[in-house]
Amino acid sequence: MTEKILVTENVHLYYGKKEALHGIDLSFKKNDITALIGPSGSGKSTYLRALNRMHDLADNVTVNGTFMFNGQDIYAPNTDTVSLRQKIGMVFQQPNPFPFSIYDNVAFGLRTAGHKDKGFLDETVEKSLKQAAIWDEVKDTLHKSALSLSGGQQQRVSIARALATGPDIMLLDEPTAALDPMSASKVEDTMMQLRNQLTMIIVTHSMAQASRISDKTAFFMDGNLIEFDNTKKVFLDPTRQETQDYISGRFG
Ligand SMILES: Nc1ncnc2c1ncn2[C@@H]1O[C@H](COP(=O)(O)OP(=O)(O)OP(=O)(O)O)[C@@H](O)[C@H]1O
């Protein structure tokens, strides 16, 4: 049996009275990379943000449905959202380092979780920056401000920060969209290197990126999941006409 790390069923989400997701059923296999694709406004980011309860921070959002992470109910009233987000980390479109040093950025989640031991922090910061494929570029400047780095480097530091707390799942919302092509390709390489180490769910507008890096692709339209399958199948032989039209650039 294939192991599903995250199972969502019948997900409905409302912004005020407006229904943005109309009953999404989507499950993720451990260590798969899944691309969420679809036209602007189709609900990809809305769905992604529901997976680690980012909508809790807004007061007009209602989320209904089942969200099970390793058999645990993400929306159970006793869920600690800080530890949830350490296990289901997030990387955003705009690199968002804190105005601290590179080291302090990566150590941030560990310190929040109460880790103080310098040896442990040093080791984990180094390991995370290596995993995010940026160690060689920053190892001599760890105490410089993260804001002094290029956009692509900042994005890899953001990935390292998310990795430091040992997530099982990483949510990435258009992580390369704000970067120049060279930086985008480095961030994409980083994701490829993380393949098999954790489960990744990535929202992307780049069909080329989705087909290059993902195992599975989910196509969203108007708040509905239209098609979900192996990436090759979705791109080469989609079942639904809407998917075909979207990937061939007829709309979106
Ligand atoms: N904070 C919000 N308040 C009200 N409506 C919202 C909010 N955020 C998104 N929406 C609406 O929810 C729907 C889905 O938006 P969402 O951003 O999830 O789409 P998307 O597929 O990620 O789009 P894009 O590719 O442009 O990022 C859209 O109709 C959008 O206008």
PDBQT file of the ligand as one rigid body, heavy atoms in Angstrom, charges set to zero:
ROOT
HETATM    1  N1  LIG A 301      -7.876  37.179   1.053  1.00  0.00    +0.000 N 
HETATM    2  C1  LIG A 301      -8.853  36.971   0.174  1.00  0.00    +0.000 A 
HETATM    3  N2  LIG A 301     -10.076  37.534   0.357  1.00  0.00    +0.000 NA
HETATM    4  C2  LIG A 301     -11.077  37.318  -0.524  1.00  0.00    +0.000 A 
HETATM    5  N3  LIG A 301     -10.975  36.544  -1.626  1.00  0.00    +0.000 NA
HETATM    6  C3  LIG A 301      -9.770  35.966  -1.852  1.00  0.00    +0.000 A 
HETATM    7  C4  LIG A 301      -8.662  36.159  -0.971  1.00  0.00    +0.000 A 
HETATM    8  N4  LIG A 301      -7.609  35.455  -1.457  1.00  0.00    +0.000 NA
HETATM    9  C5  LIG A 301      -8.037  34.857  -2.596  1.00  0.00    +0.000 A 
HETATM   10  N5  LIG A 301      -9.339  35.162  -2.832  1.00  0.00    +0.000 N 
HETATM   11  C6  LIG A 301     -10.175  34.684  -3.952  1.00  0.00    +0.000 C 
HETATM   12  O1  LIG A 301     -10.180  33.257  -3.918  1.00  0.00    +0.000 OA
HETATM   13  C7  LIG A 301     -10.078  32.731  -5.238  1.00  0.00    +0.000 C 
HETATM   14  C8  LIG A 301      -8.870  31.832  -5.337  1.00  0.00    +0.000 C 
HETATM   15  O2  LIG A 301      -7.700  32.632  -5.209  1.00  0.00    +0.000 OA
HETATM   16  P1  LIG A 301      -6.230  32.021  -5.099  1.00  0.00    +0.000 P 
HETATM   17  O3  LIG A 301      -5.293  33.133  -4.792  1.00  0.00    +0.000 OA
HETATM   18  O4  LIG A 301      -6.233  30.853  -4.209  1.00  0.00    +0.000 OA
HETATM   19  O5  LIG A 301      -6.001  31.515  -6.602  1.00  0.00    +0.000 OA
HETATM   20  P2  LIG A 301      -4.677  31.023  -7.279  1.00  0.00    +0.000 P 
HETATM   21  O6  LIG A 301      -5.059  29.889  -8.166  1.00  0.00    +0.000 OA
HETATM   22  O7  LIG A 301      -3.625  30.750  -6.287  1.00  0.00    +0.000 OA
HETATM   23  O8  LIG A 301      -4.302  32.295  -8.144  1.00  0.00    +0.000 OA
HETATM   24  P3  LIG A 301      -2.862  32.872  -8.592  1.00  0.00    +0.000 P 
HETATM   25  O9  LIG A 301      -2.315  31.855  -9.535  1.00  0.00    +0.000 OA
HETATM   26  O10 LIG A 301      -3.192  34.155  -9.280  1.00  0.00    +0.000 OA
HETATM   27  O11 LIG A 301      -2.034  33.046  -7.362  1.00  0.00    +0.000 OA
HETATM   28  C9  LIG A 301     -10.049  33.918  -6.181  1.00  0.00    +0.000 C 
HETATM   29  O12 LIG A 301     -11.363  34.172  -6.624  1.00  0.00    +0.000 OA
HETATM   30  C10 LIG A 301      -9.560  35.039  -5.302  1.00  0.00    +0.000 C 
HETATM   31  O13 LIG A 301     -10.043  36.290  -5.741  1.00  0.00    +0.000 OA
ENDROOT
TORSDOF 0
